[in-house]
Amino acid sequence: MESIIIKEKDFEFNLEYFVSEMKLSKQSDGTYLLDENYFKKQNECIDLLEKFPLIELDSVLRPDGDTTIFTTAGIQHFETLERERIVLEGQKFTIVQPVVRSQFMDKIKEGYSTAFINETIAHFGSSAEDFINLCKQMIFKSLELDGVLQKYYLTIEVIDDRWGDKKFTKIVVTLYYNNDEVSEGLFIDKFPQKNGQFLTVSEICWGKERLNWVYRGKQDRPYFTGFEEFYKIENKDDIAKVIDPIRTATLMLMQGVVPSHKDPGFRLRQLIKRFFERNKPFLFSEKQLLELSYDFWVENQVQGIKDKEEILDLLRKEMMRAQNVYIVGCIEKEVGKKIKIDVNLDTNEFVKRIYSSSSQDIIGVIKNIDLKKYDK
């Protein structure tokens, strides 16, 4: 049979060879199933796979001039190596990296988050065989958690992508378990370097929290471990939407980010505002949630520039600001008037100034708002 070559914009990938070497069978819906006779010998295969060294994690907040504001994947270590003028060809590593994906802050539900521990095994200057071995390793990791092959399937896609000013095409192999996405393999035939040359990149990755959640023994186990006392199965998505923003905000605050109108401070301000709004029905303790979040990130090797008390003080000041913004919004919605008072003031002072300079209809709106003190 003639080889099937996926070819897009100077990108080549021999799909037939990949499927054959992986012992996959294509289904009518385009997905691929694992071969039981091959993968049931997983323990033998694991011993044949190369173990890549575990390296020191990158900073969550990227230096000025990097492609993104925050570290978002293991492959981003590419920029760190380029900055340090390390020869990239042949680099192999494992990195267990806290990442921030703040662009998803409005799409959070149980099982998803804007910040998590991303585990990546990467190989720069790799071959097709190297990528195949990595994909096998990705599958073996999941089979160690549940060896029932009928619960798994793969999808294979070719995607045009862009990372800053770098344009490239990638093959994406995604592993699903009980229809939940658990891990991903990535192969880039020609990744642009600063020197004008191209590099072949292979990697496999998975979110640590999501992997634990997907393979949880009890279906009522929450995605955010450590926050069980806040978890309610009847409204788990609403609870996740409260915990996620303060958990991510804590990570940013630990890294020295300060709320502001400019990135990265603007992303932090957005997250704290969402926490304030989503927490109003619950009134969870921001101090307790921050402390749990802080402890989680420290346990996962995040080096905090600021301690708990410093970031709690910053959080509460921004919570007051968010409350003042909320007050302004309520007045505009119910009275149709705008007030011009600095929202950065302490809420007590902010309300006092409204009382001294506003009409009774505006004051009436404020009296109906359950205000919270954030100065303790």
C-alpha positions as CSV (number, residue, x, y, z in Angstrom):
1,M,0.0,0.0,0.0
2,E,1.3,3.5,-0.8
3,S,2.3,5.5,2.2
4,I,-0.1,8.3,3.3
5,I,1.8,11.5,3.7
6,I,0.1,14.5,5.4
7,K,1.8,17.5,3.8
8,E,0.9,21.1,4.7
9,K,3.2,24.1,4.2
10,D,6.5,22.1,4.1
11,F,5.3,19.8,6.9
12,E,5.5,16.0,6.3
13,F,4.2,13.3,8.5
14,N,3.8,9.7,7.5
15,L,0.5,8.8,9.1
16,E,0.5,5.2,7.9
17,Y,3.9,4.6,9.4
18,F,2.9,6.1,12.7
19,V,-0.4,4.1,12.9
20,S,1.5,0.9,12.0
21,E,4.3,1.4,14.6
22,M,1.7,2.4,17.3
23,K,-0.4,-0.7,16.5
24,L,-3.5,1.4,16.1
25,S,-6.8,0.7,14.3
26,K,-8.8,3.5,12.7
27,Q,-12.5,3.6,13.3
28,S,-15.3,5.0,11.1
29,D,-15.5,8.1,13.3
30,G,-11.9,8.9,12.6
31,T,-10.6,7.9,16.1
32,Y,-8.0,5.2,16.7
33,L,-8.2,2.3,19.1
34,L,-5.2,0.6,20.9
35,D,-4.2,-2.9,20.0
36,E,-4.7,-5.1,23.1
37,N,-2.2,-7.8,22.1
38,Y,0.5,-5.2,21.8
39,F,-0.2,-2.8,24.7
40,K,-1.0,-5.5,27.2
41,K,2.8,-6.1,27.2
42,Q,3.2,-2.6,28.5
43,N,5.6,-3.5,31.3
44,E,8.1,-4.9,28.9
45,C,7.8,-1.9,26.6
46,I,8.3,0.7,29.4
47,D,11.7,-0.7,30.2
48,L,12.8,-0.1,26.7
49,L,11.9,3.6,26.8
50,E,14.5,6.2,27.6
51,K,14.1,8.2,30.8
52,F,14.7,12.0,30.3
53,P,16.3,14.0,33.1
54,L,14.1,16.1,35.3
55,I,15.2,19.8,35.0
56,E,14.6,22.9,37.1
57,L,11.3,24.5,36.4
58,D,11.0,27.9,34.6
59,S,9.6,31.0,36.2
60,V,5.8,31.2,35.9
61,L,6.1,34.9,35.0
62,R,8.2,35.1,31.8
63,P,10.9,37.7,31.2
64,D,10.2,40.7,29.0
65,G,10.5,39.9,25.4
66,D,9.3,36.3,25.6
67,T,6.4,35.1,23.5
68,T,3.9,35.0,26.4
69,I,3.4,36.7,29.7
70,F,3.2,33.5,31.6
71,T,4.7,30.0,31.1
72,T,2.1,27.9,29.3
73,A,3.8,24.6,28.3
74,G,6.9,22.5,28.6
75,I,7.9,23.4,25.1
76,Q,8.3,27.0,26.3
77,H,11.6,25.9,27.8
78,F,12.8,26.3,24.2
79,E,12.9,30.1,24.8
80,T,14.8,29.7,28.1
81,L,17.4,27.6,26.3
82,E,17.7,30.0,23.4
83,R,18.1,32.9,25.9
84,E,20.9,31.0,27.6
85,R,22.4,30.2,24.2
86,I,22.2,26.5,24.8
87,V,22.6,24.2,21.8
88,L,19.0,22.9,21.3
89,E,19.7,20.0,19.0
90,G,19.5,16.8,21.0
91,Q,18.1,18.4,24.2
92,K,16.0,15.9,26.2
93,F,14.2,16.8,29.4
94,T,11.3,16.3,31.8
95,I,9.8,19.4,33.4
96,V,7.0,19.6,36.0
97,Q,6.0,23.1,35.4
98,P,3.3,25.4,37.0
99,V,1.6,27.2,34.1
100,V,-1.0,30.0,33.7
101,R,-3.5,30.1,30.9
102,S,-5.5,33.2,31.9
103,Q,-7.3,33.3,28.5
104,F,-9.6,30.5,29.8
105,M,-10.7,32.4,32.9
106,D,-14.3,32.6,31.6
107,K,-14.5,29.0,30.6
108,I,-13.8,27.3,33.9
109,K,-15.8,24.3,35.1
110,E,-15.1,21.2,37.1
111,G,-12.1,19.5,35.6
112,Y,-10.6,22.6,34.1
113,S,-8.5,25.5,35.5
114,T,-6.5,28.6,34.5
115,A,-3.4,27.4,36.4
116,F,-2.1,23.9,36.9
117,I,1.0,21.7,37.0
118,N,1.9,20.7,33.4
119,E,4.1,17.6,33.2
120,T,6.1,17.5,29.9
121,I,8.7,15.2,28.4
122,A,10.3,16.9,25.4
123,H,13.0,16.1,22.8
124,F,14.5,18.7,20.5
125,G,16.1,17.5,17.3
126,S,14.0,14.3,17.4
127,S,13.1,11.8,14.8
128,A,9.7,10.2,13.9
129,E,10.8,7.1,15.9
130,D,11.5,9.3,18.9
131,F,8.0,10.8,18.7
132,I,6.5,7.3,18.4
133,N,8.3,6.2,21.5
134,L,7.1,9.2,23.4
135,C,3.5,8.6,22.4
136,K,3.9,5.0,23.6
137,Q,5.2,6.3,26.9
138,M,2.2,8.6,27.1
139,I,-0.2,5.7,26.7
140,F,1.8,3.5,29.1
141,K,1.5,6.2,31.8
142,S,-2.3,6.0,31.6
143,L,-2.4,2.2,31.4
144,E,-0.6,2.1,34.7
145,L,-3.6,3.9,36.2
146,D,-6.2,1.8,34.4
147,G,-5.2,-1.0,32.1
148,V,-8.6,-1.6,30.4
149,L,-7.8,-0.7,26.8
150,Q,-11.5,-0.5,25.8
151,K,-11.7,2.8,27.7
152,Y,-9.2,4.5,25.5
153,Y,-8.9,6.0,22.1
154,L,-6.7,8.5,20.2
155,T,-7.3,11.3,17.8
156,I,-4.7,12.5,15.3
157,E,-4.8,16.1,13.9
158,V,-2.6,18.3,11.8
159,I,-2.9,21.9,12.9
160,D,-1.4,25.2,11.7
161,D,-0.2,27.2,14.7
162,R,1.5,30.4,15.7
163,W,3.7,31.1,18.7
164,G,4.6,34.8,18.8
165,D,6.1,35.5,15.4
166,K,6.9,31.8,14.8
167,K,4.5,30.0,12.4
168,F,4.6,26.2,12.1
169,T,2.5,23.1,11.6
170,K,2.2,20.4,14.2
171,I,0.8,16.9,14.5
172,V,-1.3,16.5,17.7
173,V,-2.0,13.0,19.1
174,T,-4.6,13.2,21.9
175,L,-5.3,10.4,24.3
176,Y,-8.8,10.0,25.7
177,Y,-10.0,7.9,28.6
178,N,-13.8,7.4,29.0
179,N,-14.2,10.3,26.6
180,D,-12.1,12.6,28.8
181,E,-8.9,14.1,27.3
182,V,-6.0,13.1,29.5
183,S,-2.8,13.7,27.6
184,E,-1.3,14.9,24.4
185,G,1.6,14.2,22.1
186,L,3.0,16.9,19.8
187,F,5.4,16.7,16.9
188,I,6.7,19.7,15.0
189,D,8.7,19.0,11.9
190,K,10.1,22.5,11.5
191,F,10.1,24.8,14.5
192,P,11.7,28.2,13.7
193,Q,14.7,29.2,15.7
194,K,16.1,32.7,16.2
195,N,19.1,31.9,14.0
196,G,16.8,31.2,11.0
197,Q,17.3,27.4,11.3
198,F,14.6,24.9,12.0
199,L,14.3,22.3,14.7
200,T,12.3,19.1,15.0
201,V,10.4,19.0,18.3
202,S,8.6,16.1,20.0
203,E,6.8,16.2,23.4
204,I,4.1,14.6,25.4
205,C,2.3,16.4,28.2
206,W,-0.6,16.1,30.7
207,G,-2.0,18.3,33.5
208,K,-1.2,16.7,36.9
209,E,-4.4,17.8,38.5
210,R,-6.5,16.7,35.6
211,L,-4.8,13.3,35.4
212,N,-5.6,12.7,39.0
213,W,-9.2,13.9,38.5
214,V,-9.9,11.8,35.4
215,Y,-8.6,8.6,37.1
216,R,-10.2,9.4,40.5
217,G,-11.5,6.4,42.4
218,K,-14.7,8.2,43.5
219,Q,-16.7,10.2,41.1
220,D,-17.4,12.8,43.8
221,R,-13.8,13.6,44.3
222,P,-13.2,17.3,43.3
223,Y,-10.8,18.5,40.7
224,F,-9.1,20.9,43.2
225,T,-7.7,18.6,45.8
226,G,-7.2,20.3,49.2
227,F,-10.4,22.3,48.8
228,E,-12.8,19.4,49.7
229,E,-14.6,21.3,52.5
230,F,-15.8,23.8,49.9
231,Y,-16.9,21.2,47.3
232,K,-20.6,20.5,46.7
233,I,-21.4,17.9,44.1
234,E,-24.8,19.5,43.3
235,N,-23.1,22.7,42.1
236,K,-19.5,21.6,41.5
237,D,-19.0,23.9,38.5
238,D,-20.0,26.9,40.5
239,I,-17.6,26.0,43.2
240,A,-14.8,25.4,40.7
241,K,-15.4,28.9,39.3
242,V,-14.9,30.4,42.7
243,I,-11.8,28.4,43.6
244,D,-10.0,28.7,40.3
245,P,-9.5,32.5,40.1
246,I,-8.1,32.9,43.6
247,R,-5.9,29.8,43.1
248,T,-4.4,31.3,40.0
249,A,-4.3,34.8,41.5
250,T,-2.3,33.4,44.4
251,L,0.2,31.9,42.0
252,M,0.6,35.3,40.3
253,L,0.9,37.2,43.6
254,M,3.6,34.7,44.8
255,Q,5.6,35.5,41.6
256,G,5.5,39.2,42.4
257,V,2.7,40.3,40.1
258,V,0.8,43.4,41.4
259,P,-2.7,44.3,40.2
260,S,-2.7,47.1,37.6
261,H,-4.1,48.2,34.3
262,K,-1.3,46.6,32.4
263,D,-0.3,43.0,31.8
264,P,0.5,40.9,33.8
265,G,-1.2,43.0,36.5
266,F,-4.3,43.4,34.4
267,R,-4.8,39.6,34.2
268,L,-4.4,39.4,37.9
269,R,-7.0,42.2,38.4
270,Q,-9.5,40.3,36.2
271,L,-9.1,37.1,38.2
272,I,-9.6,38.8,41.5
273,K,-12.7,40.6,40.2
274,R,-14.1,37.3,39.0
275,F,-13.4,35.7,42.4
276,F,-15.2,38.6,44.2
277,E,-18.2,38.3,41.9
278,R,-18.4,34.5,41.9
279,N,-17.9,34.2,45.7
280,K,-20.8,36.6,46.6
281,P,-23.3,33.8,46.9
282,F,-21.0,31.7,49.0
283,L,-18.9,34.1,51.0
284,F,-16.0,31.7,51.3
285,S,-13.1,33.0,53.3
286,E,-10.6,34.6,51.0
287,K,-7.9,34.1,53.7
288,Q,-8.5,30.3,53.9
289,L,-8.7,29.9,50.1
290,L,-5.5,31.9,49.6
291,E,-3.6,29.9,52.3
292,L,-4.7,26.5,50.7
293,S,-3.6,27.8,47.3
294,Y,-0.3,29.1,48.6
295,D,0.5,25.7,50.3
296,F,-0.4,23.8,47.1
297,W,2.0,25.9,44.9
298,V,4.8,25.7,47.5
299,E,4.4,21.9,47.6
300,N,4.8,21.9,43.8
301,Q,8.2,23.7,44.0
302,V,7.0,27.3,43.3
303,Q,9.4,29.8,44.9
304,G,7.3,32.7,46.2
305,I,8.8,36.2,46.1
306,K,6.2,37.3,48.6
307,D,5.0,35.5,51.7
308,K,1.4,34.7,52.7
309,E,0.8,37.9,54.7
310,E,2.1,40.1,52.0
311,I,-0.1,38.6,49.3
312,L,-3.1,38.4,51.6
313,D,-2.8,42.2,52.1
314,L,-2.5,42.7,48.3
315,L,-5.5,40.4,47.7
316,R,-7.7,42.2,50.2
317,K,-6.9,45.7,48.8
318,E,-7.8,44.4,45.4
319,M,-11.0,42.8,46.8
320,M,-12.0,46.2,48.1
321,R,-11.4,47.7,44.7
322,A,-13.5,45.0,43.1
323,Q,-16.3,45.7,45.6
324,N,-16.2,49.4,44.8
325,V,-16.4,48.6,41.1
326,Y,-19.4,46.4,41.9
327,I,-21.0,49.3,43.7
328,V,-20.5,51.6,40.7
329,G,-22.1,48.9,38.5
330,C,-25.1,48.5,40.7
331,I,-25.7,52.3,40.8
332,E,-25.4,52.6,37.0
333,K,-27.8,49.6,36.5
334,E,-30.5,50.6,39.0
335,V,-30.3,54.4,38.8
336,G,-28.7,55.1,35.4
337,K,-26.2,57.5,36.9
338,K,-22.4,57.4,36.9
339,I,-20.4,58.4,40.0
340,K,-16.9,59.8,39.8
341,I,-15.1,58.6,42.9
342,D,-11.8,56.8,43.0
343,V,-12.5,53.1,43.2
344,N,-9.0,52.5,44.7
345,L,-10.1,53.9,48.0
346,D,-10.9,51.9,51.1
347,T,-14.6,50.8,50.7
348,N,-15.6,52.7,53.9
349,E,-14.1,55.9,52.6
350,F,-15.5,55.2,49.1
351,V,-19.0,54.8,50.5
352,K,-18.6,57.8,52.8
353,R,-17.8,60.0,49.8
354,I,-20.8,58.7,47.9
355,Y,-23.1,59.5,50.9
356,S,-21.8,63.0,51.2
357,S,-22.2,63.9,47.5
358,S,-25.0,61.8,46.1
359,S,-28.8,61.8,45.8
360,Q,-31.1,59.6,47.9
361,D,-31.8,57.2,45.1
362,I,-28.1,56.4,44.8
363,I,-27.7,56.1,48.6
364,G,-30.7,53.8,48.6
365,V,-28.9,51.4,46.2
366,I,-25.9,51.2,48.5
367,K,-28.0,50.5,51.5
368,N,-29.3,47.4,49.8
369,I,-25.8,46.0,49.1
370,D,-24.3,43.6,51.6
371,L,-20.9,45.1,51.9
372,K,-17.9,43.1,53.2
373,K,-14.9,44.4,55.1
374,Y,-11.5,43.3,53.7
375,D,-9.3,45.1,56.2
376,K,-8.8,42.3,58.6
